[in-house]
Amino acid sequence: MTRERRGISRILLGAAVVAAVLALGLFLILPGLSDFDLDARATREISFDTPSSRLSGTLFLPDAPQAPAAVALLVHGDGPQDRVSAGGYLPLMNALLDSGIAVYSWDKPGVGKSQGNWLDQSMDDRASEAEAALRAVLRDYPQARGRIGLLGFSQAGWVLPKVGGGPAAAEIAFIVSIGAALDWQRQGAYFTRRRLQAEGWSPERIAEHIASRRQTEERIFADIDAGRLESTAAAHDLGIPPHRLEFVRRNLSSNASADLARVGRPYLALWGAEDLNVDARANADDARRLVLANNPANRVTVIPSATHSLLRDGLFNHQLAEQWPWYTRAAFVLLGRRAYADGAVKTITDWLHAVVGQGDKPRAGLTAAASSAA
């Protein structure tokens, strides 16, 4: 072969390698990007009323809309969440839809097209809201009957058990809880401890700070109750907005233990092992004690190498999504559903397919003993 031909061959080989790399990059990137697109999905707009406001949401339907495997109502965590959580829900929603599971989600009060103010709510209010959403979906989409349930995140851990043991319980086929805490104050202390650990505080200094903050809050809330202090001044003293102060004050004593013990519907409780917001192992241990005996389909699982939202901890482990640097946000967009820790999404979809349509009887192989894996 002449030198000229060898040169041409090297150029062609280099071009082929570059093309292969680009093709591989597109192969890896495009599926992630498609997980943020719901435009091709069939939808139904469903609104409903609560005693305080009218709320708006969307039912997203799988490819076989007349016979969904299940219908999951998404129950938000803390904050001003719209129906897709500013895009954060989209990869999970697409994964559920691809598995034949319909998804209904609504804007929280005062967000998007919904009226009201979510900061005015107690956890009882939020539970009543979820019940109203469930009734609205059953009204407008009767195919959901017998296969409708709740899938909630974080703060929803105080909402789901109330609904599961409340007047709408008979209509609920399943409940899925992700990153829930049982006790509000214990969760707040854990969140603060992990934040201060990341800032380099010593264990002794952290313990002192948490105890002091707790005493300050108790004193301030007592002064508000006694009329010795206005909420605006109290909020200033605690360094939080007045509406947020009232929200915390209204819900400070929340504890899901009693409600959780009463739930008889199939219950899947999931935590990420590397959760920085909630003590995953302690709450999972409590949940095992409270729910595993309630229904043979119940399962309590801690997902290895997963965050509060069940994402991969190596890339996404921050307490708040607002703390993500630009490259973490880019990774989430490029990865889509693959941003979730190994097995996290499959655990949800497999369990839903196993229990929905089976009443209170799980399919073969899904027993209480097998459901207690850590």
Helices and strands as residue ranges (DSSP letters): H 3-34, E 42-49, E 54-61, E 70-75, G 85-87, H 90-98, E 101-106, G 118-120, H 123-140, G 142-144, E 148-153, G 154-158, H 160-164, G 169-171, E 174-178, H 184-198, H 203-225, H 231-238, H 242-251, H 257-262, E 267-272, H 280-291, E 299-303, H 313-316, G 321-323, H 326-335, G 336-339, H 344-355, G 370-372
